[in-house]
Amino acid sequence: MSKDDQWMGTDDENVTAGGMEPPYSENILRLLNPLRRLIRQKQLIDKLHAKLDTKIQSLRQECLPLLMEDGIRRIPNEILVNIFRIGHRSTRNYSFLISVTHVCRRFRSLALQESSLWTGIKVTPRYNTDKILAFIDRSRQQDLDVTFTIGGYGLHAERADFPDAFQASSLRWTSFHTDSGSFQYIPVDLPLSRVRKLYFVNESSEYVNNIPWMLPGLQGFVGLNAIPKFCCTTPLLTECMLAFSKRFIQASEFMNCLAQLLSIENLQLVFQNTTPLDHNSMAAAPLTLMPAVQTLHVTMEVEDDVRLVKALLSRLVMANMSRLIIGCQDVKDAVTVLKPLYSRYPRVFGTPRIIGLNISSAKDVDITAIILEPLHCVCHLSIIIPHAKVITTLASYSGGNEDLREKIGSLQILRFVQCHQLLEQQVETLADNLLDNGSGRGIQLLEIFSCRSISEGFLKDMSRKLGDKISWRT
């Protein structure tokens, strides 16, 4: 008997409780009888809901694969090829593309005819020589992007055929990813003259990593926790990125590394909690000439990184550097690096005309001083600071009736990118006080890109007001 039945009596309205009590009064029965009917109907509806839920779930399980299959059939070949490419790049070995060719005839035909899909060769500890050779064959004669990371496994006896099988394709390698544990297994006589870019991860305790002579055509180097020492001159090497994460480095060896990069045009240095073992030796090191550098990108995370960058830049001479990009977490760290540019005295590390500031601080960043304190020779200032604000009023910098256009020096282009806290009124104030008003002084172009707090309508109004002195994109 249900709880409702216990409370309301039995189903038979004429039977008294226990056969002894008098029946309910007619007034109560007139209320109880409809209530009982509604309860029974609700119970039937609940059962029906349960059956419908089960049926819906079953239909979903049957329909979803069919919907997916129908959707895949409608996907254009170009998009499907990109899906294959992304899937292959996101896996550590060759299993994804091999599996794709077994899904259906269309997948196999499309994958096999698109030879560029098979140019990413990944050799991992549990590689399969036959499948790797299948990749090479299906790539036809296109350039290969090779990842060779067998780590400490080495070339075991059952895999001794791998170098010979792979050697025939080495002249097609143009991009090469490896690590310090795997690099030692590459034969020194392997012809890699067409490798243009080398990605190298140092997983050892060594501070310096020898890069052998077999890469004469190297144009780009990306190193993680690695100080490369090239065993031969690299006249074609124009791009270099050196990143260090939670690492001790020998400052003297690092400076020696930079000294041999005479052809580098684009240099990127990333320091994340990096500490020099011999900090004093860097401060006392002779000036290092890097005459070809045009773009310098430095990223620093903690205070040790900032001190390292400051000491490093005091010893570098980049006379032809035209662009400086700074990434940090606090505006004061950026100012520390920019400090030499606030004076007209000869600068050691160069006189960039383009500066980009990428500050990831979670706190509000007052950018007034950055804009109004003149940076010598800087023409283009790009600010990528999500929490950027004009907190200090411009009037406090005006010195009474002084025109602020006189204070910004050589600055001609001011760009805000993803400055989501920057307000429309602040932008309007900057435009009124800093843009050239026909006097020949002031900013020539104000750029607003992807700043969420600034509406498209406001930017359109500013465009009508300022014409070609403002450029924007929401």
Buried (B, 14 or more C-beta within 10 A) or exposed (E): EEEEEEEBBEEEBEEEEEEEEEEBEEEEEEEBEEEBEEBEEEEEEEEEEEEEEEEEEEEEEEEEEEEEEEEBEEEEEEEBBEEBBEBBEEBEBBBBBBEBBEEEEEBEEBBBEBBEBBBBBBBBBEBBBEBBBBBBEBBEEBBBBBBBBBEEBEEEEEBEEBBEBBEEBBBBBBBBBBBBBBBEBBEEEBEBEBBBBBBBBBBBEEBBBEBEEBBBBBBBBBBBBBBBEBEEEBEEBBBBBBBBEEBEBBBBBBBBBBBBBBBBBBBBBBBBBBBBEBBEBBBEBEEBBBEBBBBBBBBBBBEBBBBBBBBBBBBBBBBEBBBBBBBBBBBEBBBBBBEBBEEEEEBBBBBBBBBBBBBBBEEEBEBBEBBBBBBBBBBBBBBBBBBBBBEEEBEEBBEEEEBBBEBBBEBBBBBBBBBEBBBBEBBBBBBEBBBBEEEEBBBBBBBBBBBEEBEEEBBEEBBEEBEEBBBBEE
